[in-house]
Amino acid sequence: MKNTLHVEVLLKTETSANIANLEVAVLLELRNIKPIIPETIHNTFSSAELTHFVKQIQVCEIENALDDENQSFFNETENQILDLDTYTIKVYFFKLDDSGLADDATSEDNTCKMRRCILPNVDFCGIWDSLIFQEPVKEILMHYALTGMNFARHNVDTNIISYNRLILLHGPPGTGKTSICKALAQKLSIRLSKHYKFFEFIEINSHNLLSKYFSESGTLVMSMFQKIREVLEYGDSLVFILIDEVESLTRARESVLSGTEPSDSIRVVNAVLTQLDNLRKYSNVIFLTTSNVTEAIDTAFTDRADIKMLINPPQELAIYTIFKAAIDELIRVELIVNVNESDKFDRLPVGKEFTNSATQQLFEISKESVGLSGRVLKKLTFIAHSIYIRAPQCNGIDEFLSALLKAVRYQKRQDDSINKVK
Ligand code: ADP
């Protein structure tokens, strides 16, 4: 059996193309791209038809026919130059909705209960590729969700085979849990476009829910879920519901039981859980839930989740990739100048000798950065520039790497002093 190469084609919003013809043109174009490498984006084409209709072609991941269960995200296949004849090529066409994730406009009162948007959405563009995990987190989640939806489309009896289409991601704050939920929803809306007419993303923050609806004893929660039901019943849709920080619900319940909080809040919590259970009968919904604390997650969620995944802060290889992407961007926009060809970072510093000192230095800095969250790591090149470069442009890679190392140490000192105060 051949391996599969997935290719995503972003169409220009203003055009309406004949997809069958366009697919032929895309397959021809792929043969003109030399060399063809996974995880690359192309936006200039030799075909006039593609130039007219298409914004970008992204050659995505390779899916191995016989997947090794221990396969890491950091495998060497991504460095391969592909021979297209040896792959089954799957092409997905999509357009981006540009209205963005916004407060629910249908809400009559001023209190905002949820945020929603149509998928694929411009706000979620690029998140999937920007998230780097050492373990194959993204791949596992995507295959899990695709399987869940496949079972649902085949009406598999959930009394015989249990699956709830509920994913629970837990781990320290800033490790990319919310981002991966958004990215997964976007990815699936592209990959499942042949099966559903439209896709919607709804975000509910448990923490906000409790603080706003405390005194209202659950009635507003009911009306919010009524709206979600209307979306689920409206035509051939697939709806993603993200419930962030579910630990707030558990905490509220515990506080009520221990008498430190008014009992109104338990009505809100119970209303949320009952409503969620009611929604589970719909086969066109996927619940994505996150928690910043592992211990305090309500069994209401842990019992229902099909996948509970711990998301850890990035380790050195993931950190290297995050830093490399940031520095490459600064070079691209010429905020770092005078970069020699010989200073180009290796894609990954593994499996061979370092090809240059820049790669080696960046890998050393990455090792020293272990323990910092993804959120912090993404800011560090900015901190390095603002505190340790202090000039419009940085002169050469060595100067930038030395600023980056200082920024890492600065950040670790900051984190230590915050932890001491705590
Ligand atoms: P969480 O929900 O776990 O608190 P978020 O999804 O809000 O984390 O992530 C905060 C920021 O940190 C986002 O901009 C995200 O892109 C970035 N980030 C976190 N983890 C990673 C990672 N593993 N790779 C790349 N970026 C990350």
Boltz pocket constraint, residues with backbone or C-beta under 6 A from the ligand:
constraints:
  - pocket:
      binder: B
      contacts: [[A, 130], [A, 131], [A, 132], [A, 133], [A, 171], [A, 172], [A, 173], [A, 174], [A, 175], [A, 176], [A, 177], [A, 178], [A, 179], [A, 180], [A, 290], [A, 312], [A, 314], [A, 318], [A, 322], [A, 373], [A, 374], [A, 375], [A, 376], [A, 378]]
      max_distance: 6.0
